[in-house]
Amino acid sequence: MINPHTVRNTLKREGLFSAHRWRISEEPFHLSSALHQEIESLGRILLQFYRSINLLYFQSVSGKMPRWISELMDAGKPSWLIELQRHRVFKSALPRVIRPDLLLTEEGIRITELDSVPGGIGLLDCLQKIYFGRGTMQKGFHSIFDEDRPVKIIVSDESDSYRPEMEYLARQLGTDRFQVVDEHHRDFPSGCSVYRFFELFDLENIPCAKDLFERALQKEISLTPPPKTILEEKLWLALLWNRKLRDFWRQELGSLFFDKMLQMVPRSWILDPHPLPYHAEHPQLGIHDWSELSQFTQSQRELVIKISGFSEKAWGSRGVWIGSDLSKKEWTRVVEESLRQFGTSPHLLMRFTPGKTIPASWFDFETGTRNQMNARVRLCPYYFVKGDPQTQGRALHCGTLATLCADDKKIIHGMSDAILLPAAPETKPAE
């Protein structure tokens, strides 16, 4: 048991509890041995998935795979950014931080999101120190940069709520190498490394971005994650299910990894308004036209619509709609709007998978008592890629952040009445 006052006071002292508040528990989140091992091994699979989607995109660009794949991924992006991500300097570049959102269900874990520009790194490191006596996130973050090079961490105004945790992380690394700067910063010495903590949809508000990208093209600096919109799209989760691409996925992922991904990723579709042949229907939905979604009953609407990427609504819970929570009129509006935006902001349709309900406790500072609630759990493991991600790089698991929300909440995120905890394998009591 940890003293909850210690948790709150430490977070306040480190500046991590000012912008956001959440509930605090006296215990970390315990992972079963089997679940811990599954999370440990997942990094290898996800790194190979990123390699595969990068290959699929560029094979589409070259005509070795269908052109519609790259056209779909480039929809709504400025031409200069498309040209940039296709440049030979960035062509093989992959993210060095990978964080999936894993929903804990009765049938196991389900991947609902993939994030290559994730928040939470500094927060989780601090929570690890409080609950376990040491943090492993800072070691993972440190490992993705070349030794001895100065590192500039650019945090934009859009991501400003995460600035305190990145400043905390820089302090914990204990050197002058790491510096957190804003989007107006221009002093990037030759040979330095830059960590991009801003979204590509926000480039118009990042004055230093184009100069930064140009210097990276000239190899004067190293930049991670690379400026590639394709690596920030959710549509790949739907293409994983595309039968026309099954041979590609099986070849590039390997049968074992491919089957594991299909097991973990809920059935997904792309909301593409182009008409189907008269005899065809969307698989497993039994409909010929997306407009027929509007006729689904509430029980049939156990579906989620998400903006794929390159949008200010594509992160957090802002661009997510659960069909069973909406009225028929609201659901129809979301479907129609999603189809209208296909050319600029494609949307993903995904089966809604209810989270497993577990008991959880949190400390009420006003009453000084421990309270109980039934909760659903999102697990966010962080993998840091050491070495060249395209070749011999390894995705090292350095920690998992657990978010527990009351079981009446269907979208799990860091809301004020959620419990945020570091996760660790459960320990057997001494005999």
C-alpha positions in Angstrom: 0.0 0.0 0.0 1.2 3.5 -0.8 0.1 6.6 1.1 -2.2 8.5 -1.3 -1.0 11.8 0.2 2.5 10.8 -0.9 1.2 10.2 -4.5 -0.6 13.5 -4.7 2.1 15.6 -3.0 4.8 14.1 -5.3 2.8 14.8 -8.4 2.2 18.3 -7.3 5.8 18.9 -6.4 6.9 17.7 -9.9 4.2 19.9 -11.6 2.3 17.0 -12.9 -1.0 17.5 -11.1 -1.8 21.1 -11.9 -3.4 21.0 -15.4 -5.3 17.7 -14.9 -6.7 15.9 -11.9 -7.6 12.3 -11.5 -8.3 9.8 -8.7 -5.5 8.1 -6.8 -5.3 4.6 -5.6 -3.2 3.1 -2.8 -2.1 0.2 -5.0 -0.7 -0.1 -8.5 -2.6 -2.0 -11.2 -1.7 -5.7 -11.0 -1.2 -7.7 -14.2 -1.5 -11.4 -14.3 1.7 -13.3 -15.3 0.1 -14.3 -18.6 -1.1 -10.7 -19.4 2.3 -9.3 -18.5 4.0 -11.7 -20.8 1.6 -10.9 -23.6 2.2 -7.2 -23.3 6.0 -7.8 -23.2 5.9 -9.7 -26.5 3.5 -7.3 -28.2 6.2 -4.7 -29.0 7.8 -7.0 -31.5 4.5 -7.5 -33.3 3.6 -3.8 -33.4 7.1 -2.8 -34.7 6.7 -5.4 -37.5 3.2 -3.9 -38.2 4.7 -0.5 -38.6 7.4 -1.9 -41.0 4.6 -3.5 -43.0 2.4 -0.5 -43.3 5.4 1.6 -44.4 6.3 -1.0 -47.1 2.6 -1.3 -48.2 2.3 2.4 -48.7 5.5 2.7 -50.8 4.7 -0.4 -52.8 1.3 1.3 -53.6 3.1 4.5 -54.6 5.4 2.6 -57.0 2.5 0.5 -58.4 3.6 -2.8 -57.0 0.4 -2.7 -54.9 -3.0 -1.1 -55.7 -2.8 2.7 -56.0 -5.9 3.2 -54.0 -4.0 2.4 -50.8 -1.6 5.4 -51.1 -4.4 7.6 -52.4 -6.5 6.8 -49.4 -3.7 7.5 -47.0 -2.8 10.8 -48.7 -6.4 12.1 -48.8 -6.6 15.6 -47.3 -2.9 16.1 -46.9 -1.0 19.0 -48.4 1.1 18.1 -51.4 4.3 19.3 -49.9 3.9 17.0 -46.8 3.1 14.0 -49.1 6.3 14.8 -51.0 8.2 15.2 -47.8 7.2 11.8 -46.4 8.2 10.1 -49.7 11.7 11.7 -49.7 14.5 9.1 -49.5 15.7 10.5 -46.2 12.4 9.7 -44.5 11.2 6.8 -46.7 12.3 4.0 -44.4 12.0 6.0 -41.1 9.7 4.7 -38.4 8.5 5.9 -35.0 10.8 5.2 -32.1 8.0 5.2 -29.5 5.0 3.0 -30.0 2.0 3.1 -27.7 -1.2 1.0 -28.3 -4.4 1.5 -26.4 -5.4 -1.9 -25.1 -8.9 -2.5 -23.8 -9.1 -5.3 -21.2 -12.0 -7.6 -22.2 -13.4 -10.9 -21.1 -11.8 -12.5 -24.1 -8.4 -10.8 -23.6 -6.8 -7.5 -24.8 -8.1 -5.6 -27.8 -6.1 -2.9 -29.7 -8.4 0.1 -30.3 -5.7 2.7 -31.2 -2.0 3.0 -32.1 -0.1 6.2 -31.2 3.4 7.1 -32.3 3.3 10.6 -30.7 2.0 9.6 -27.2 1.7 11.6 -24.1 2.1 10.0 -20.7 5.8 9.2 -20.8 6.9 11.5 -18.0 3.8 10.9 -15.9 4.2 7.2 -16.0 7.9 7.5 -15.0 6.9 9.6 -12.0 4.2 7.1 -11.0 6.6 4.2 -11.3 9.0 6.0 -8.9 6.3 6.6 -6.4 4.8 3.1 -6.4 7.8 1.0 -7.3 10.8 3.1 -6.1 12.3 3.5 -9.6 11.2 4.6 -13.0 12.0 2.8 -16.2 10.4 5.1 -18.8 13.3 7.6 -18.7 15.7 4.9 -19.6 13.6 3.9 -22.5 13.2 7.5 -23.7 17.0 8.0 -23.3 17.7 4.9 -25.4 16.1 6.2 -28.6 18.7 9.0 -29.1 22.3 8.8 -30.1 24.7 9.1 -27.2 26.1 12.5 -26.4 24.0 14.5 -28.9 22.0 17.3 -27.4 18.2 16.6 -27.6 15.5 19.3 -28.2 12.0 18.3 -27.3 9.5 20.5 -29.1 6.2 20.8 -27.4 3.5 22.7 -29.3 0.7 24.9 -27.9 -1.7 22.2 -29.0 0.2 19.7 -26.8 0.8 22.2 -24.0 -0.9 20.1 -21.3 1.9 17.6 -21.7 4.7 20.1 -21.3 5.1 19.6 -17.5 5.7 15.9 -17.9 8.2 16.4 -20.7 10.0 19.0 -18.5 9.9 16.5 -15.7 11.4 13.9 -18.0 14.2 16.2 -19.0 15.0 17.0 -15.4 15.1 13.3 -14.5 17.5 12.5 -17.2 19.9 14.6 -15.2 22.0 16.1 -18.0 22.1 19.3 -20.0 21.5 17.3 -23.1 17.7 17.4 -22.9 15.8 20.6 -23.3 12.1 21.3 -23.7 11.4 24.1 -26.2 8.3 25.5 -27.9 7.3 25.8 -31.5 9.1 29.2 -31.9 12.5 27.8 -31.0 15.1 28.1 -33.8 18.4 27.2 -32.1 19.0 23.6 -33.4 22.8 23.0 -33.5 24.1 20.7 -36.2 24.2 17.2 -35.0 21.5 17.5 -32.4 18.5 15.2 -32.1 14.9 16.6 -32.1 11.9 14.9 -30.6 8.7 16.0 -32.3 6.0 16.3 -29.7 3.4 17.9 -32.0 0.8 16.5 -34.5 1.3 17.0 -38.2 -2.2 18.4 -38.7 -1.1 21.4 -36.6 1.9 22.4 -38.8 0.4 25.8 -39.7 0.8 26.7 -36.0 4.4 25.4 -35.7 6.7 28.2 -37.1 9.8 26.2 -36.8 8.5 23.1 -38.5 9.4 23.6 -42.2 12.9 24.8 -41.3 13.2 21.8 -39.0 12.1 19.3 -41.7 14.5 20.9 -44.2 17.5 20.6 -41.9 16.5 16.9 -41.3 16.4 16.4 -45.1 20.0 17.8 -45.2 20.9 15.4 -42.4 22.1 18.3 -40.3 19.9 17.1 -37.4 18.0 13.8 -36.6 14.3 14.0 -36.1 11.9 11.5 -34.5 9.1 10.7 -35.0 9.5 11.3 -38.7 7.1 13.7 -40.4 5.0 10.9 -42.0 1.2 11.2 -41.9 0.9 7.6 -42.9 2.2 6.5 -39.6 -0.5 8.4 -37.7 -3.5 7.0 -39.5 -6.0 4.6 -37.9 -7.2 3.3 -41.3 -4.5 0.6 -41.3 -6.5 -1.3 -38.6 -9.3 -1.6 -41.2 -6.9 -2.6 -44.0 -5.6 -5.3 -41.8 -9.0 -7.0 -42.4 -9.1 -6.4 -46.1 -9.2 -9.8 -47.8 -7.4 -8.5 -50.9 -4.4 -7.7 -48.7 -4.4 -10.9 -46.7 -1.4 -12.5 -48.6 0.6 -9.3 -48.1 0.0 -9.2 -44.3 0.7 -12.8 -43.9 4.0 -12.6 -45.8 5.2 -9.4 -44.1 4.0 -10.1 -40.6 4.3 -13.8 -40.6 1.4 -16.1 -40.0 1.8 -16.0 -36.2 1.9 -12.2 -35.9 -0.9 -11.7 -38.5 -3.2 -14.1 -36.7 -2.4 -12.4 -33.4 -3.2 -9.0 -34.8 -6.6 -10.2 -36.2 -7.3 -11.6 -32.8 -6.6 -8.3 -31.0 -7.9 -5.7 -33.5 -11.7 -5.5 -33.6 -13.4 -5.9 -37.0 -13.1 -2.6 -38.8 -14.2 -1.0 -42.0 -13.4 2.3 -43.9 -16.4 4.5 -44.5 -15.8 5.0 -48.2 -18.9 6.4 -49.9 -18.0 5.0 -53.4 -20.8 2.7 -54.5 -20.4 -1.1 -54.5 -21.4 -3.4 -57.4 -25.1 -4.2 -57.2 -24.4 -7.8 -56.0 -21.9 -6.9 -53.3 -22.2 -6.0 -49.6 -20.0 -4.8 -46.8 -18.6 -7.9 -45.1 -20.1 -9.0 -41.8 -22.6 -6.1 -41.8 -25.0 -7.4 -44.4 -25.5 -4.0 -46.1 -25.0 -2.8 -49.6 -24.8 0.9 -48.9 -23.4 2.8 -45.8 -26.7 4.7 -45.6 -28.3 1.5 -44.4 -26.3 2.0 -41.1 -28.9 4.6 -40.2 -31.6 1.8 -40.1 -29.7 -0.2 -37.5 -31.4 -0.7 -34.2 -29.7 0.4 -31.0 -28.5 -3.2 -30.3 -27.1 -3.4 -33.9 -25.3 -0.1 -33.3 -22.5 -1.6 -31.2 -20.2 0.2 -33.5 -17.7 3.0 -33.1 -16.9 5.7 -35.7 -13.5 7.4 -35.5 -11.7 10.1 -37.5 -8.6 8.4 -38.9 -6.0 11.0 -38.5 -4.6 14.5 -39.6 -7.3 16.3 -37.7 -7.6 18.2 -34.4 -10.3 15.8 -33.4 -8.2 12.6 -34.1 -6.7 12.3 -30.7 -8.2 11.9 -27.2 -12.0 11.2 -27.2 -13.1 14.1 -29.4 -13.4 12.3 -32.7 -15.0 9.1 -31.4 -18.8 8.2 -31.5 -20.3 5.1 -30.1 -23.5 4.2 -32.0 -25.4 2.6 -29.2 -25.0 5.8 -27.1 -26.5 8.0 -29.8 -30.1 8.5 -30.8 -31.0 7.3 -34.3 -31.0 10.9 -35.5 -27.6 11.6 -34.0 -26.2 8.3 -35.4 -27.5 9.1 -38.9 -25.9 12.6 -38.7 -22.5 11.2 -37.7 -22.6 8.5 -40.5 -23.6 11.1 -43.2 -21.0 13.6 -42.0 -18.3 10.9 -41.9 -19.1 9.9 -45.5 -19.0 13.5 -46.7 -15.6 14.0 -45.2 -14.1 11.0 -46.9 -12.0 13.0 -49.3 -10.3 15.1 -46.6 -10.7 13.2 -43.3 -11.5 9.5 -43.8 -13.3 7.8 -40.9 -13.0 4.3 -39.5 -15.9 2.1 -38.4 -15.0 -0.5 -35.7 -16.9 -3.1 -33.8 -17.5 -1.9 -30.2 -16.0 -4.3 -27.7 -17.2 -3.8 -24.1 -14.4 -3.8 -21.5 -14.2 -6.3 -18.7 -15.6 -5.0 -15.4 -13.3 -5.3 -12.4 -13.4 -4.0 -8.8 -11.3 -0.9 -8.1 -10.6 1.4 -5.2 -9.6 5.1 -4.9 -8.9 7.4 -2.0 -11.3 10.3 -1.3 -9.2 13.1 0.1 -12.3 15.1 1.3 -13.6 12.3 3.5 -10.3 10.5 4.1 -11.9 7.1 3.1 -11.2 4.5 0.5 -14.1 4.2 -2.0 -15.0 1.3 -4.3 -16.2 1.3 -7.9 -16.7 -1.2 -10.7 -14.3 -0.1 -13.5 -13.3 -0.8 -17.0 -9.6 -0.7 -17.9 -7.5 0.7 -20.7 -3.8 -0.4 -20.7 -1.2 1.7 -22.5 2.1 0.0 -22.7 5.1 2.1 -24.0 7.7 0.5 -26.3 10.9 2.3 -27.1 12.7 1.2 -30.3 16.4 0.9 -29.8 18.5 0.6 -32.9 17.4 1.1 -36.5 13.6 0.4 -36.5 13.7 -0.9 -40.1 16.4 -3.5 -39.5 17.6 -4.8 -36.2 15.7 -2.4 -33.9 14.1 -3.9 -30.8 10.9 -2.6 -29.2 11.6 -2.5 -25.5 8.6 -2.4 -23.1 9.4 0.1 -20.4 6.1 0.5 -18.6 2.3 0.4 -18.8 -0.1 3.1 -17.8 -3.5 1.8 -16.6 -6.6 4.0 -16.8 -9.6 2.8 -14.9 -13.0 4.5 -15.5 -16.4 3.7 -13.9 -18.2 0.9 -15.8 -20.9 3.2 -17.0 -18.3 5.0 -19.2 -17.8 3.5 -22.6 -14.9 5.7 -23.7 -12.0 5.3 -21.4 -9.6 8.2 -21.1 -7.9 10.3 -18.4 -11.0 12.1 -17.1 -11.1 13.6 -13.7 -13.0 10.7 -12.1 -10.7 8.1 -13.7 -7.9 6.3 -11.7 -4.4 6.5 -13.3 -1.9 3.9 -12.2 1.3 2.3 -13.2 0.9 -1.4 -14.0 3.2 -4.2 -12.9 3.0 -8.0 -12.8 1.4 -9.3 -9.6 3.8 -10.9 -7.1 3.1 -14.1 -5.4 3.0 -13.9 -1.6 6.1 -15.4 0.1 5.5 -19.0 1.4 
